[in-house]
Amino acid sequence: MATAVLQARMSSSRLTGKVLKPLLGQPMILRQIERLRRSRRLERIVVATSEAPSDDILAETLAGAGVEVVRGPLDDVLGRFIRTIDALGIEGDLVRLTADCPLADPDVIDACIAKRRDGGFDVVTLGERRSFPRGLDAEALTVDILRRIDKEATSAYDREHVTPWLYRPGSSFRRGDLVQAEDQSEFRWTVDLPEDFDFVERVYAALYPVNPAFTSADILALPFARRESDV
C-alpha cells in the first residue's frame, strides 16, 4: 500500500481559492479526496499545504473533514513534502498529486503504483508520451527517492515543482511511463481557469447524482467532454 501526498494552496494565480470552490456542495479538494479514497492501493491520503495565512482556511477545512494536513513552505514545495513525511513518519511508496484534479482516476493511480513496483522503477508517471487526459496526473515514487531529490535539487524551480530533477537528461533515476493503447491526450480535465471549473461542475451535475463513483469512461461518454482545443 502507498501514501498519497496531495499538494494544495489557496493562492493559485489563475484561479485563486479554487481548491475550496464548492462542487455539488463540497469543496473541490474534498471531492477529489473522495475519488482518491476509492483507490485499492492507497492506504493514506495526506494534504501538504503552506504556512501562509491564506492557507489557514484550507487547513481548517481539511482538519474539520478529518483529513490529515501538514503545513510547510509556500514556494519550497519539495521542502513541504519532506516536512510532511517527517512529521507523519511516512515510509515506503508515495504518490504525488496536485489539488487541481477533481476528476482524478483511482484506477490510473493504482496502475502507476503497480508499474513502479513490478518494473523496479524509481518513478512512474503519465510521462512525456501522454496518452491520458490532462487532469489524471500522478507520480508514483518512494520516500527514499524523494529524500535523494531533496539532497540534490537546489534551484528554486526544482524545489517549487518537486520532481523535475528526476527527469533531467542523463539522470540516473529509472523512469517508467504509464501509457494506454488509446490516445486521450487531447482531453483537458484539470482546473486552472474558470472555464475548467465550469466544465467540472457540468460533469459532476451530469454523473455524480446517478453514480458518485463515475469513471473516466463515463466522462468520455459525455457529449461535452472537454478537449485542450476548447481552451
N, C-alpha and C positions, 0 to 999 in steps of 0.2 A: 504494500500500500504506500501511497505517496501523500505529501502535504502540498496543497496549493497555496501560494502566496499571491494575493491579488493586490497590485499597486493601485492606489486611488488618491485623488486630491480634488479639492473644490475649485482650484484656481486655473482650470483649463482656459487657455487664451481664446479659443474659438467658440466655446460654449460653456461659459462659467457656471459652475454648480451642477453640471449635467448629471453627475453620479447620484444626486438626490432628487432629480426631476421625477415627479410622480408618473408611474407607469401602471395603469389599472389599479390605482390606489395605493401602490407601494413604491418606495424609492427605487430608481432604476438599478442601483447596486444590489439591493436585496432581491430583485427579480433575477439578476444574473446569478447570485449565490444560490437561489432556489434551483436553478438549472444545474449548477455545478454539483449540488448535492445528489443528483441522480447518477453521478459517475460511480462506477463499480470499483475504481482503483484509487479514489481519493478518500483518505480516512480523516483528513483535517483540512479546513479552509480558514485561512488567516488573512486579514487585510493589513497591509503596511501603508499607513498614511503619514502625513508630515506633522511636525510640531508647530506649524504656522497657525496663528489664531483663526484663519479662515477655515481650517480643518477641524476646529473644535466641534462644530455641529455634526460633522461627518462621524467623528469618533464617538460622540454621544449617541447618535442614531444607531450605529453598529452595536455598541455595547448594550443599548436598550433592546436590541433584537437578539441578543445572545451570541453575537459574532465576535470572535477573538480579534483584537486590534492592537497593533503596536505602532508607536509614533517615532519618527526619526527625522533626518534632514530633509528639507524640501527638495533641493536640487541634486544632492548626492543620493540618488535613489539606490545605487548599489550599497552605499553605507546603510541605508534604511533597511535593505534586505538583510544585511549582516546583523544589524541590531535586532531584527525580528527573530532570526534563527537562534541568536544567542539568548535573547530574553525568554524564549519559549522552549529552548533545548531541542530544537528541530534537528533531526539527523536523517540521513538516507536520501530517498528520492524526493525531488522537488519539482513542482510545475510553476513556472512564472506566467502570470496572467495580468491583463490590464482591465480596468473597470469601465471600459467603453464598449464592451461586447455583450450586451444583454441577450443576444441570441446564441451565446456560446453553446457548443455541441459537446455533451459529455462523452459521446462515443469517439469523437475525434481526440479529445484529451486522453481517454483511455488508450487509444491506439498509439499516441505519442509515447506514453509511459511504457507500453508493452514493447514497442520497437526499440526504445533506448535500452531496455534491459536485455531483450533477446538478441539484439545485434551488437551488444558490447560498445555502444556509442557513448561519448561524453555528453552529447546533447542531440536531441531530436526536435526539429521544428517543422513548420509547414514549408519553409525553405524558399530558396530563390526560384525553384521550379514550382511556383504556386499553382495549385490545382483546386484549392478550396476557396469558398467565398471569403473576402476580407471581412474580418469580424469574428472568425473562428480561431484566431491565432492562439498558439500555446507553445511554450518551450519546456521540454522535459529534460532535466539535468539532475545533478545531485548537489547536496550541501557542500561536499568536498570540492567539486568543480567551482562552485560559486566562491568558495574561500580562495581558490587559486586565482580567480579573476580579480578578487579584491586586492590581492597582493601585487598583481602585475599591472592592473589598469590604473593609470594615474591621471589621464586627461579628464577635463571637466565633461567632455562629450561622452567618453566611455562610462563615466560614473553616473551621469544622468540617465543614459539609455541602458545601463546594466550589463548587457551581454555583447556589444559589438566586438569586444576583444576575442571572443570565441571564433569569429568569422574572418579575422584578418588573413590576407594571403600568406601562405606559408605557416599558418598556425599548426601547432602540434595536436590540437584538440580533434578528436574523432567526431565528425558531424554526420548525422543521418537526416534525410529529408522524408517527411511523410507525404506521399503523392498518391492520388487516386486516379483511376482509369479515366473518368470523365473530367474534363477541364471546366471547372466552375469559377475560374478566377475573375470572370467579368462581373461577378456579383459583389455588391458592397453592402455589408450589414453592420459595419462599425458605426459608432456615434461620435462624430467630430463637429458636425454642423447642425443647425436647427432642422434642416430638411432630413437629415439622417434620423433624428429623433422622431420626426413626424412619421417616417416610414416604419420605425419600430413600433410606434403606437398603433398603426394600422395593422401590423402583423399580430400584435397581442390581442387587439379587438376582434380580429377575424378568427384566431385559432385558440387562444387561451380558455375562453369560456366553455368550449366544447372539449378540449384536451389540454390541460395545463402542461403536460409533458410532450408538447408538439415537437416534431423533429425538423431537421434541415430539409428533408424531403417534403414535408408539409409546407414549409416556407417557399420552396422552389415551385410548388404546385400553384401558388397564388398567382393570379393574373398580373399583379403589380410587383412581383419580386424584383427588387431594385438592383440595377446594374451600375458599374462605375461610370458608364457613359451618361447616366442620368444626373450626375453631379454637376 
